[in-house]
Amino acid sequence: MGWTRLLGSAVSSVPLPRAVVRHLLFAHQIGLGSRVLDVGCGHGELVHFLDDLGMDAVGLDESPDNVQWAAEHEPRSDFQLVTTPPERSLEHIANDEPLDLIVVRHLTSYDGNLFCSSSFQATAKMLQHLRPNGWFTFLVHRDTSRHEANASHEVSCFARHLSFFPGTCRVSHFADCELSTIASDWLHLHRHHGEFLVASLRVPHVALSAAGWQRVATRAANSHAGCCCSWAAPGDKVRGGKERHAA
């Protein structure tokens, strides 16, 4: 019975390598009762896993099919649809209760230049939902075995994006060699090819208002920061990355 519990749904459905999950929980001081938002939640595996650990997790996704599937298969968890453009639809999320951690795995606002107005506005809209000393984290997987990895953001792009906002930045890198263990392959039924990049911002202990975060985003957009990557130049920016892959 104990063996079944250890290898049951809570463990076998973990969508991320164990080292990355441990980093999300321990490095960001997340534990029992913490409130976590998973942006780009897909089918909700991470949300369900965190709920099983005793956390209050909510999932957001831009795909109606993903949200519907997650809500049907994980009825205990809360899933919400992000409408387009996302930077205008993040005003009220997670029941407007303060969050301890926001994990962003995908949002089309970040598909192009990370130093443009829409990207900064999307971040500001989410930061206003964090409690003082809460964490905002970009969690990105780069498949280094494919050519398209050269057309994806580097961790330095996300780190510089976060540096425009008040708080303390921290970056972590999990290389392929750290993830390809026999146990990990067996538990997740596949081998990881690539790396996980984690860029986090710990917001100040004094809370900013929604208007305050928006002012920060506006200043960042007006800073003439340029473009984060050559492929994300204004003329090439396309939501979803179709045009840059076809070039």
Wavefront OBJ file of the C-alpha trace (Angstrom):
o trace
v 0.000 0.000 0.000
v 2.790 2.401 0.874
v 4.605 1.530 -2.354
v 1.496 2.409 -4.383
v 1.228 5.771 -2.628
v 4.857 6.674 -3.285
v 4.579 5.836 -6.978
v 0.964 6.937 -7.397
v -0.510 9.750 -9.455
v 1.019 12.542 -7.364
v 4.541 11.401 -8.247
v 4.168 9.805 -11.663
v 2.382 12.860 -13.104
v 5.161 15.321 -12.234
v 5.711 17.122 -15.580
v 9.141 18.459 -14.651
v 12.423 16.848 -13.595
v 12.758 16.313 -9.870
v 15.686 18.743 -9.595
v 13.600 21.522 -11.146
v 10.577 20.829 -8.921
v 12.792 20.818 -5.835
v 14.288 24.135 -6.907
v 10.835 25.691 -7.409
v 9.713 24.619 -3.952
v 12.792 25.047 -1.785
v 14.590 27.981 -3.424
v 11.352 29.962 -3.427
v 10.298 28.881 0.077
v 7.086 27.236 -1.068
v 5.389 24.803 1.284
v 2.133 23.624 2.782
v -0.589 26.223 2.264
v 1.366 28.351 -0.224
v -0.551 29.858 -3.128
v 0.977 29.142 -6.544
v -0.044 30.234 -10.044
v 1.098 28.166 -13.051
v 0.899 30.265 -16.246
v 0.912 28.124 -19.380
v -0.288 25.155 -17.342
v -1.125 22.913 -20.294
v -3.159 19.962 -19.053
v -2.615 20.942 -15.441
v -0.231 18.237 -14.260
v 1.902 20.615 -12.184
v -1.181 22.255 -10.644
v -2.553 18.865 -9.644
v 0.819 17.784 -8.248
v 1.095 20.922 -6.093
v -2.485 20.474 -4.884
v -1.573 16.938 -3.789
v 1.289 18.403 -1.755
v -1.134 20.633 0.162
v -0.686 23.864 -1.759
v -3.349 26.103 -3.250
v -2.505 26.008 -6.952
v -4.228 27.667 -9.899
v -3.526 27.128 -13.603
v -3.815 29.620 -16.464
v -3.597 28.792 -20.149
v -4.370 30.500 -23.459
v -5.743 27.318 -25.026
v -9.477 26.687 -24.405
v -8.878 22.989 -25.147
v -6.158 22.782 -22.474
v -8.297 24.518 -19.877
v -11.307 22.327 -20.658
v -9.230 19.138 -20.538
v -7.566 20.145 -17.265
v -10.869 21.109 -15.625
v -12.470 17.795 -16.635
v -9.572 15.595 -15.531
v -8.488 17.572 -12.445
v -11.841 18.770 -11.006
v -10.318 19.559 -7.600
v -8.071 22.228 -9.090
v -8.827 25.688 -10.446
v -8.095 26.460 -14.108
v -8.728 29.727 -15.907
v -8.557 30.825 -19.537
v -6.326 33.722 -20.586
v -7.841 35.667 -23.462
v -5.963 37.534 -26.187
v -3.999 39.730 -25.841
v -2.910 38.266 -22.489
v -1.344 41.483 -21.185
v -4.860 42.949 -21.115
v -6.601 39.997 -19.465
v -4.471 39.411 -16.353
v -6.146 42.024 -14.176
v -8.091 39.478 -12.135
v -6.469 36.092 -11.641
v -6.415 33.488 -8.888
v -9.443 35.076 -7.193
v -7.385 38.219 -6.538
v -5.877 36.661 -3.388
v -2.131 37.311 -2.850
v 0.144 34.682 -4.372
v 3.409 33.301 -3.028
v 4.797 32.131 -6.375
v 3.963 32.728 -10.033
v 5.559 30.291 -12.494
v 5.425 31.356 -16.132
v 6.049 28.508 -18.548
v 4.384 30.053 -21.597
v 2.557 33.248 -22.493
v 2.411 34.669 -26.016
v 3.322 38.108 -24.653
v 6.859 36.734 -24.285
v 7.152 35.055 -27.689
v 8.895 38.056 -29.245
v 10.944 40.924 -27.845
v 11.068 40.728 -24.050
v 11.844 44.440 -23.841
v 8.662 45.669 -25.555
v 5.634 47.296 -23.945
v 3.336 44.244 -24.121
v 5.927 42.021 -22.392
v 6.535 44.513 -19.583
v 2.796 45.123 -19.159
v 2.086 41.379 -18.885
v 4.715 41.013 -16.150
v 3.380 44.036 -14.262
v -0.177 42.668 -14.386
v 0.994 39.453 -12.740
v 3.373 41.045 -10.237
v 0.496 43.022 -8.720
v -0.970 39.712 -7.502
v 2.106 38.706 -5.497
v 2.350 39.146 -1.759
v 5.311 41.162 -0.431
v 8.498 39.068 -0.775
v 6.693 36.788 -3.234
v 8.391 35.239 -6.256
v 7.848 35.606 -10.003
v 9.633 32.933 -12.057
v 10.208 32.244 -15.722
v 10.621 28.497 -16.255
v 11.827 27.699 -19.764
v 12.814 24.450 -21.416
v 15.275 24.658 -24.320
v 15.644 21.597 -26.543
v 19.315 21.815 -27.477
v 19.036 18.831 -29.814
v 16.991 20.892 -32.286
v 18.012 23.817 -34.498
v 15.085 25.883 -33.181
v 16.903 26.234 -29.851
v 18.924 28.978 -31.516
v 15.693 30.957 -31.954
v 14.653 30.859 -28.311
v 15.352 33.265 -25.494
v 18.479 32.895 -23.402
v 18.239 33.077 -19.624
v 19.997 36.457 -19.818
v 17.019 37.818 -21.776
v 14.610 36.882 -19.002
v 17.007 38.081 -16.304
v 17.372 41.495 -17.917
v 13.593 41.721 -18.402
v 13.123 41.155 -14.665
v 15.881 43.628 -13.786
v 13.607 46.486 -14.882
v 11.315 45.696 -11.935
v 12.104 46.338 -8.254
v 13.278 43.330 -6.306
v 16.060 40.759 -6.262
v 16.845 38.617 -9.316
v 18.150 35.068 -9.224
v 18.962 32.797 -12.164
v 19.504 29.038 -12.246
v 20.433 26.621 -14.999
v 19.738 22.888 -15.109
v 21.766 21.216 -17.837
v 20.852 18.008 -19.625
v 23.461 15.990 -17.723
v 21.752 16.828 -14.425
v 18.371 15.620 -15.654
v 19.137 12.408 -17.524
v 19.272 10.015 -14.592
v 17.979 6.473 -14.779
v 15.377 7.184 -12.090
v 14.159 10.304 -13.876
v 13.894 8.497 -17.199
v 11.943 5.685 -15.602
v 9.554 7.929 -13.689
v 8.858 10.266 -16.604
v 8.936 7.611 -19.343
v 11.312 9.642 -21.491
v 14.756 11.188 -21.464
v 15.122 14.965 -21.272
v 17.020 16.544 -24.128
v 18.123 20.066 -23.374
v 18.105 22.336 -20.406
v 15.801 24.177 -18.044
v 16.362 27.875 -17.423
v 14.910 29.469 -14.283
v 14.924 33.244 -13.861
v 13.247 34.543 -10.695
v 12.400 37.911 -9.193
v 11.665 38.322 -5.496
v 9.515 41.424 -5.141
v 10.163 43.955 -2.323
v 8.805 43.479 1.190
v 6.768 46.659 0.740
v 3.840 46.023 -1.566
v 3.346 48.089 -4.715
v -0.129 48.972 -5.930
v -1.419 47.855 -9.333
v -0.887 51.405 -10.571
v 2.641 51.356 -9.179
v 3.548 48.194 -11.105
v 2.059 49.686 -14.265
v 4.192 52.792 -13.867
v 7.277 50.586 -13.588
v 6.265 48.755 -16.782
v 5.739 52.034 -18.611
v 9.176 53.321 -17.566
v 10.738 50.036 -18.704
v 9.007 50.247 -22.090
v 10.229 53.833 -22.503
v 13.815 52.986 -21.569
v 14.855 52.242 -25.171
v 16.221 48.874 -24.063
v 16.283 47.671 -27.651
v 15.644 44.061 -28.610
v 16.539 41.054 -26.499
v 17.462 38.775 -29.426
v 18.312 39.304 -33.088
v 15.445 37.049 -34.196
v 12.998 39.045 -32.040
v 13.596 42.342 -33.878
v 10.397 44.408 -34.291
v 10.023 43.498 -37.946
v 10.251 39.780 -37.178
v 8.109 39.566 -34.038
v 5.264 37.112 -34.517
v 3.121 35.571 -31.788
v 3.685 31.838 -31.697
v 7.021 31.950 -33.556
v 5.693 30.728 -36.956
v 7.389 33.356 -39.096
v 10.817 33.107 -37.525
v 10.861 29.327 -38.004
v 9.855 29.677 -41.625
v 12.636 32.140 -42.392
l 1 2 3 4 5 6 7 8 9 10 11 12 13 14 15 16 17 18 19 20 21 22 23 24 25 26 27 28 29 30 31 32 33 34 35 36 37 38 39 40 41 42 43 44 45 46 47 48 49 50 51 52 53 54 55 56 57 58 59 60 61 62 63 64 65 66 67 68 69 70 71 72 73 74 75 76 77 78 79 80 81 82 83 84 85 86 87 88 89 90 91 92 93 94 95 96 97 98 99 100 101 102 103 104 105 106 107 108 109 110 111 112 113 114 115 116 117 118 119 120 121 122 123 124 125 126 127 128 129 130 131 132 133 134 135 136 137 138 139 140 141 142 143 144 145 146 147 148 149 150 151 152 153 154 155 156 157 158 159 160 161 162 163 164 165 166 167 168 169 170 171 172 173 174 175 176 177 178 179 180 181 182 183 184 185 186 187 188 189 190 191 192 193 194 195 196 197 198 199 200 201 202 203 204 205 206 207 208 209 210 211 212 213 214 215 216 217 218 219 220 221 222 223 224 225 226 227 228 229 230 231 232 233 234 235 236 237 238 239 240 241 242 243 244 245 246 247
